[in-house]
Amino acid sequence: MIKTISAVTREIDDPQAAAAEIVAAISPDRNLMKNSLGIISCFSEFEDTGALKAVCDALPFECVGATTCMSASVGEIDQVILAVTVLTSDDCEFKTAELAIAEDYAAVIGEGIAALMGGGEKKPAAFMSYFPMLNIISGDMVLEEIDRASGGIPLFGMVCTDHSVDYSGSRTIHNGKALSRSVVMAAIFGAPQITYSVASADKSRIRSQKAVITASSGNILQAVNGKTVLDYLSEIGLGKDELSAGVGAVPFFIYHRSGTEPVARVVYSLTPEGYAICGGAMPENAVLGIGHIDMNDVLTTTRQTLGETPAEGGCVLCYSCIGRYMVLGANNTAEAERYVGAVGNAPGIFAYSSSEICPLPDSNGRLRNFFHNYTAVVCRIK
């Protein structure tokens, strides 16, 4: 069993006040069990002022997490907020690691995952995973390597983001350090009760006409049904201007042959060759669908996926794509309000992400790890 506690602070300019507020809300001496882990979401400037480090230094357990542009927790919603959710247990154990991602990332991940798993007979039940924004490799490639090294242990988490135009302040978080090039992970050992769900597009908003990916290179979609992406889109009546109207407003959906639910892909841009630069891998021979998402889709799918208030003692972590945030426009707290409306003051965190990490069940019920775009992913832990 895992007990959960959440706390928030807005004391961005006073590190000691921030630490005192979080510690007072968590009450470690009274509430912590034998083993504990902190999960953090915060505005990036909490690192600049030293408040993030002060909070982590004051807590008697390790912490993992990421920066974001908006968070919600225990009924509070704000951009300039630091939220901590604590997992604490007598029979589950926690272990953390940071993996510096460079050109030799496969070797780093292999060694890091082996160390994180401990080499014993006990394997983690799940990983919490926080990825940096990378321009040397795609997040999909990192996820695939972690999946291979761990033997498919479920991963849940997000790619960090922030409030700046170029996302230059986006960081992963490990024990008070804000990291620009490192994956931060936490392994959960034991028998926790964990469930996963994904809010994507309303299936009625995905065109019934499907196609096949006939050429691609990583996250670059080159050909669909033997035609360049631009030629295929023109053929079905979707113009370049409509596709470029807003990040993710016209997402692609990949139907994997494993039988999982379709995985969304944001389209960042079209190249002069007519290729599409996407937010994740576009595997050849996969079936491709094209959808459309607006504010109503975001709010409806989030509400449906969150469902009911969690049972006593449980927490709800929800990471939603920043593309969904952009679609909300001036009403940019609306999705966070749906989260608060669903979970109330129960422990947990809602935060925006650059991309999302969450397993989906295949046709046999086996969980398979996926890298998502334009999605809200939900993890319930107890």
C-alpha positions as CSV (number, residue, x, y, z in Angstrom):
1,M,0.0,0.0,0.0
2,I,1.1,3.5,-0.8
3,K,-0.1,6.5,1.2
4,T,0.0,9.9,-0.6
5,I,0.2,13.5,0.6
6,S,0.4,16.7,-1.5
7,A,1.5,20.3,-0.7
8,V,1.9,23.5,-2.7
9,T,3.7,26.8,-2.2
10,R,3.8,30.1,-4.1
11,E,6.8,31.5,-2.1
12,I,9.0,31.8,-5.2
13,D,11.1,34.7,-3.8
14,D,11.7,33.4,-0.3
15,P,13.3,29.9,-0.4
16,Q,13.1,29.4,3.4
17,A,9.5,30.3,3.5
18,A,8.8,27.9,0.6
19,A,10.5,25.1,2.3
20,A,8.8,25.8,5.6
21,E,5.3,25.9,4.0
22,I,5.9,22.5,2.2
23,V,7.3,20.8,5.3
24,A,4.5,22.1,7.5
25,A,1.9,20.7,5.0
26,I,3.5,17.3,4.7
27,S,4.4,17.0,8.4
28,P,7.1,14.3,7.8
29,D,7.4,13.3,11.5
30,R,3.7,12.5,11.6
31,N,2.8,11.3,8.2
32,L,5.8,9.5,6.6
33,M,6.1,5.7,6.6
34,K,9.3,3.7,6.2
35,N,10.0,4.6,2.5
36,S,9.1,7.8,0.7
37,L,9.4,9.6,-2.7
38,G,8.6,13.1,-3.7
39,I,7.2,14.1,-7.1
40,I,7.6,17.7,-8.0
41,S,6.1,20.1,-10.6
42,C,7.0,23.7,-10.6
43,F,7.4,27.0,-12.6
44,S,11.0,27.1,-13.8
45,E,11.9,30.3,-11.8
46,F,11.6,28.4,-8.5
47,E,15.0,27.0,-9.6
48,D,16.4,30.5,-10.4
49,T,15.5,31.8,-6.9
50,G,16.8,28.8,-5.0
51,A,13.4,27.9,-3.7
52,L,13.3,24.5,-5.5
53,K,16.6,23.5,-3.9
54,A,15.5,24.7,-0.5
55,V,12.3,22.7,-0.6
56,C,14.2,19.5,-1.7
57,D,16.9,20.0,0.9
58,A,14.3,20.3,3.6
59,L,12.5,17.0,2.7
60,P,13.9,13.7,4.2
61,F,13.4,11.8,0.9
62,E,14.5,11.9,-2.7
63,C,12.5,13.9,-5.3
64,V,12.0,13.7,-9.0
65,G,9.9,15.8,-11.4
66,A,10.0,18.5,-14.0
67,T,9.3,22.2,-14.7
68,T,6.0,23.2,-16.4
69,C,4.0,26.3,-17.4
70,M,1.1,25.6,-15.0
71,S,0.3,23.2,-12.2
72,A,-2.7,22.2,-10.1
73,S,-2.7,20.4,-6.8
74,V,-5.0,20.1,-3.7
75,G,-7.5,22.5,-5.2
76,E,-4.9,25.2,-6.2
77,I,-4.2,26.3,-9.8
78,D,-1.4,28.6,-10.8
79,Q,1.5,29.2,-13.2
80,V,3.8,30.4,-10.4
81,I,3.4,27.4,-8.1
82,L,5.5,24.5,-6.8
83,A,3.6,21.3,-6.1
84,V,4.9,18.2,-4.3
85,T,3.2,14.9,-4.0
86,V,4.7,12.4,-1.6
87,L,4.4,8.6,-2.0
88,T,5.1,6.9,1.3
89,S,4.9,3.2,2.2
90,D,6.1,0.5,4.6
91,D,6.0,-2.2,1.9
92,C,7.0,-0.4,-1.3
93,E,10.4,0.9,-1.9
94,F,11.7,3.8,-4.1
95,K,15.0,4.4,-5.9
96,T,15.9,7.3,-8.2
97,A,18.5,8.0,-10.9
98,E,19.5,10.6,-13.5
99,L,20.7,9.6,-16.9
100,A,22.7,12.2,-18.9
101,I,21.6,12.0,-22.5
102,A,24.3,12.4,-25.2
103,E,25.3,10.7,-28.4
104,D,26.1,7.5,-26.5
105,Y,22.7,7.5,-24.9
106,A,22.1,3.8,-25.4
107,A,25.0,2.8,-23.3
108,V,24.2,5.4,-20.6
109,I,20.6,4.2,-20.4
110,G,21.6,0.5,-20.3
111,E,24.0,1.1,-17.4
112,G,21.6,3.4,-15.6
113,I,18.6,1.2,-15.8
114,A,20.6,-1.8,-14.7
115,A,21.7,0.2,-11.6
116,L,18.2,1.4,-11.0
117,M,16.8,-2.1,-11.1
118,G,19.4,-3.2,-8.6
119,G,20.3,-6.5,-10.2
120,G,18.3,-8.6,-7.8
121,E,15.3,-10.9,-8.4
122,K,12.8,-8.1,-7.5
123,K,11.9,-5.9,-10.5
124,P,10.3,-2.5,-10.2
125,A,6.5,-2.5,-10.6
126,A,6.7,0.8,-12.5
127,F,8.9,3.8,-13.4
128,M,8.2,7.5,-13.0
129,S,10.0,9.1,-15.9
130,Y,10.9,12.7,-16.7
131,F,12.6,13.5,-20.0
132,P,14.4,16.7,-21.0
133,M,13.7,18.5,-24.3
134,L,16.4,17.2,-26.7
135,N,17.5,18.3,-30.1
136,I,20.1,15.5,-30.6
137,I,17.6,12.6,-30.5
138,S,13.9,12.1,-30.2
139,G,12.1,11.3,-26.9
140,D,10.7,8.2,-28.6
141,M,14.3,6.8,-29.1
142,V,15.1,7.4,-25.4
143,L,11.8,5.6,-24.4
144,E,12.5,2.7,-26.7
145,E,16.0,2.2,-25.2
146,I,14.6,2.4,-21.6
147,D,11.9,-0.1,-22.6
148,R,14.5,-2.5,-24.0
149,A,16.8,-2.2,-21.1
150,S,14.1,-2.7,-18.5
151,G,12.2,-5.5,-20.3
152,G,9.1,-3.4,-20.7
153,I,8.4,-2.2,-17.2
154,P,5.6,0.4,-17.4
155,L,6.8,4.0,-17.7
156,F,4.7,7.0,-16.8
157,G,5.7,10.7,-16.9
158,M,6.4,13.7,-19.1
159,V,8.8,15.8,-21.1
160,C,9.5,19.0,-19.3
161,T,8.3,22.3,-20.5
162,D,8.1,25.9,-19.3
163,H,6.5,29.3,-19.9
164,S,9.1,30.8,-22.3
165,V,8.6,31.2,-26.0
166,D,11.5,28.9,-26.8
167,Y,11.1,26.6,-23.8
168,S,14.7,27.3,-22.8
169,G,13.9,27.1,-19.1
170,S,12.6,23.5,-19.3
171,R,14.3,21.3,-16.8
172,T,14.0,17.9,-15.3
173,I,14.3,17.8,-11.5
174,H,16.3,15.5,-9.2
175,N,16.8,16.2,-5.5
176,G,16.8,20.0,-6.0
177,K,18.9,20.0,-9.2
178,A,17.3,21.4,-12.4
179,L,18.8,19.5,-15.3
180,S,18.7,20.4,-19.0
181,R,20.0,17.2,-20.6
182,S,19.2,14.3,-18.2
183,V,16.4,11.9,-17.9
184,V,15.3,11.6,-14.3
185,M,13.6,8.4,-13.1
186,A,12.2,6.8,-10.0
187,A,11.6,3.0,-9.7
188,I,8.7,1.8,-7.5
189,F,9.3,-1.6,-6.0
190,G,6.7,-3.8,-4.3
191,A,3.0,-4.3,-5.2
192,P,1.4,-0.8,-5.5
193,Q,-2.0,-0.4,-7.1
194,I,-1.3,1.6,-10.2
195,T,-3.6,2.2,-13.2
196,Y,-3.1,4.2,-16.4
197,S,-5.3,6.0,-18.8
198,V,-5.0,8.4,-21.7
199,A,-7.2,11.3,-22.9
200,S,-6.7,12.0,-26.6
201,A,-9.1,13.0,-29.3
202,D,-12.8,12.1,-29.4
203,K,-12.7,9.2,-31.9
204,S,-15.6,10.9,-33.8
205,R,-13.2,13.7,-34.7
206,I,-10.7,11.3,-36.4
207,R,-11.5,11.0,-40.1
208,S,-12.8,7.6,-41.1
209,Q,-10.5,7.5,-44.1
210,K,-7.3,5.8,-43.1
211,A,-3.9,5.5,-44.9
212,V,-0.6,3.6,-44.5
213,I,2.8,5.2,-43.7
214,T,5.0,4.1,-46.6
215,A,8.2,6.0,-45.8
216,S,9.5,7.7,-42.7
217,S,12.7,8.4,-40.8
218,G,12.3,8.6,-37.1
219,N,9.9,11.5,-36.4
220,I,9.9,12.6,-40.1
221,L,6.9,11.4,-42.0
222,Q,7.9,11.3,-45.6
223,A,5.2,9.4,-47.5
224,V,1.6,8.2,-47.0
225,N,0.1,5.8,-49.5
226,G,3.2,6.2,-51.7
227,K,2.8,10.0,-51.9
228,T,4.5,12.8,-50.1
229,V,2.6,13.9,-47.0
230,L,1.7,17.3,-48.6
231,D,0.4,15.6,-51.7
232,Y,-1.6,13.1,-49.6
233,L,-3.2,15.9,-47.5
234,S,-4.1,17.8,-50.7
235,E,-5.7,14.7,-52.1
236,I,-8.0,14.4,-49.0
237,G,-8.8,18.1,-49.0
238,L,-6.6,19.3,-46.2
239,G,-4.5,22.3,-47.1
240,K,-1.0,23.3,-45.8
241,D,-2.5,26.5,-44.2
242,E,-5.1,24.4,-42.2
243,L,-2.4,22.0,-41.0
244,S,-0.2,24.9,-39.9
245,A,-3.0,26.9,-38.2
246,G,-1.9,25.9,-34.7
247,V,0.4,23.3,-33.1
248,G,-1.6,20.1,-32.8
249,A,-4.9,21.5,-34.0
250,V,-4.8,18.8,-36.7
251,P,-2.9,15.9,-35.1
252,F,-2.0,12.6,-36.8
253,F,-3.0,9.3,-35.1
254,I,-1.0,6.1,-35.4
255,Y,-2.7,2.8,-35.2
256,H,-0.1,0.2,-34.1
257,R,-0.5,-3.4,-35.1
258,S,-0.3,-4.5,-31.5
259,G,-3.9,-3.4,-31.1
260,T,-3.5,-0.5,-28.7
261,E,-5.6,2.6,-28.8
262,P,-4.3,5.1,-31.5
263,V,-1.3,7.2,-30.4
264,A,-1.4,11.0,-31.2
265,R,1.3,12.8,-33.0
266,V,1.6,16.6,-33.2
267,V,2.7,18.0,-36.5
268,Y,5.3,20.8,-36.0
269,S,5.9,21.8,-39.6
270,L,6.1,20.8,-43.2
271,T,9.4,20.7,-45.1
272,P,10.0,22.0,-48.6
273,E,10.0,18.4,-49.8
274,G,6.5,17.9,-48.5
275,Y,7.4,15.9,-45.4
276,A,5.9,16.4,-41.9
277,I,8.1,16.9,-38.8
278,C,6.2,15.2,-36.0
279,G,6.5,15.0,-32.3
280,G,7.4,11.3,-32.2
281,A,8.3,8.3,-34.2
282,M,6.2,7.6,-37.3
283,P,6.8,3.8,-38.0
284,E,6.5,2.5,-41.5
285,N,3.5,0.3,-42.3
286,A,1.5,1.7,-39.4
287,V,-2.0,2.9,-40.2
288,L,-2.4,6.7,-40.1
289,G,-5.5,8.6,-39.2
290,I,-6.0,12.4,-39.2
291,G,-8.1,14.2,-36.6
292,H,-9.0,17.7,-35.4
293,I,-9.1,18.9,-31.8
294,D,-10.6,22.1,-30.3
295,M,-11.2,23.4,-26.8
296,N,-14.3,21.3,-26.3
297,D,-12.4,18.1,-27.2
298,V,-9.7,18.9,-24.7
299,L,-12.2,19.5,-21.9
300,T,-14.5,16.6,-22.7
301,T,-11.8,14.0,-23.0
302,T,-10.0,15.2,-19.9
303,R,-13.2,15.0,-17.8
304,Q,-14.1,11.6,-19.2
305,T,-10.7,10.2,-18.5
306,L,-10.3,11.5,-15.0
307,G,-13.6,10.1,-14.0
308,E,-14.4,9.9,-10.3
309,T,-12.6,11.2,-7.3
310,P,-9.9,8.7,-6.2
311,A,-10.5,6.4,-3.3
312,E,-9.2,7.5,0.0
313,G,-5.4,7.3,0.3
314,G,-4.9,7.4,-3.5
315,C,-3.5,10.1,-5.7
316,V,-4.0,11.2,-9.3
317,L,-1.1,12.4,-11.5
318,C,-2.2,14.0,-14.8
319,Y,0.2,15.4,-17.4
320,S,-1.3,17.2,-20.4
321,C,0.3,18.3,-23.6
322,I,1.1,22.0,-24.0
323,G,-0.6,21.8,-27.3
324,R,-3.9,21.2,-25.5
325,Y,-3.0,24.2,-23.3
326,M,-2.6,26.4,-26.5
327,V,-6.0,25.4,-27.8
328,L,-7.6,26.7,-24.7
329,G,-6.5,30.3,-25.6
330,A,-7.5,32.9,-23.0
331,N,-9.4,30.2,-21.0
332,N,-6.1,28.6,-20.2
333,T,-7.0,27.3,-16.7
334,A,-10.0,25.4,-18.0
335,E,-8.4,21.9,-18.2
336,A,-6.7,22.3,-14.8
337,E,-10.2,23.3,-13.4
338,R,-11.5,20.0,-14.8
339,Y,-8.8,18.2,-12.9
340,V,-9.6,20.0,-9.7
341,G,-13.3,19.4,-10.3
342,A,-12.7,15.6,-10.6
343,V,-10.2,15.0,-7.8
344,G,-11.1,17.9,-5.4
345,N,-8.5,18.2,-2.6
346,A,-7.2,14.6,-3.0
347,P,-3.4,14.3,-3.4
348,G,-1.9,14.5,-6.9
349,I,-0.6,16.9,-9.5
350,F,-1.9,18.2,-12.8
351,A,0.9,19.8,-15.0
352,Y,1.5,20.6,-18.6
353,S,4.2,18.8,-20.6
354,S,6.0,18.9,-24.0
355,S,5.1,15.3,-24.6
356,E,3.7,12.5,-22.5
357,I,4.8,9.0,-21.5
358,C,2.2,6.4,-20.6
359,P,1.6,2.7,-21.3
360,L,-1.4,1.4,-23.2
361,P,-2.8,-2.1,-23.1
362,D,-2.5,-4.1,-26.4
363,S,-5.1,-6.5,-27.7
364,N,-4.0,-9.2,-25.1
365,G,-4.1,-6.7,-22.2
366,R,-0.3,-6.4,-21.9
367,L,0.9,-2.9,-21.1
368,R,3.2,-1.4,-23.8
369,N,5.0,1.9,-23.3
370,F,4.3,4.8,-25.7
371,F,5.5,8.3,-26.2
372,H,2.5,10.6,-26.8
373,N,1.7,14.0,-28.2
374,Y,-1.5,16.1,-27.7
375,T,-2.6,13.8,-24.9
376,A,-3.4,14.0,-21.2
377,V,-2.1,10.9,-19.4
378,V,-3.3,9.9,-16.0
379,C,-1.8,7.6,-13.4
380,R,-3.7,6.6,-10.3
381,I,-1.5,5.3,-7.4
382,K,-2.5,3.7,-4.2
